Amino acid sequence: MNAHHLVTAPNLAAPDDFYEALIDAHQGLATDESHALNARLVLLLANHIGAMPVLREALAAARAV
C-alpha cells in the first residue's frame, strides 16, 4: 500500500461483499440517519488513512466524478 497516494485501482478482495454490508448498514434508517452513518464512516476511514495528502486526493477525485 502506498501511504502517499490514493489507490484508485481495484483493491477490495470482495467488493460485492462490501457493497452488501454497506447497503445492510443503511437498512431501516431514515434519510438523515443514513446521511449521518455515511458521515461517520467517512470520518472513521479518513482517520484510518491518516495522511492529509491522500485525503486531499480522495476529496478531489470524489468531486471530479
Secondary structure, 3 states (H helix, E strand, C coil): CCCCCCCCCCCCCCHHHHHHHHHHHHCCCCHHHHHHHHHHHHHHHHHHHCCHHHHHHHHHHHHHC
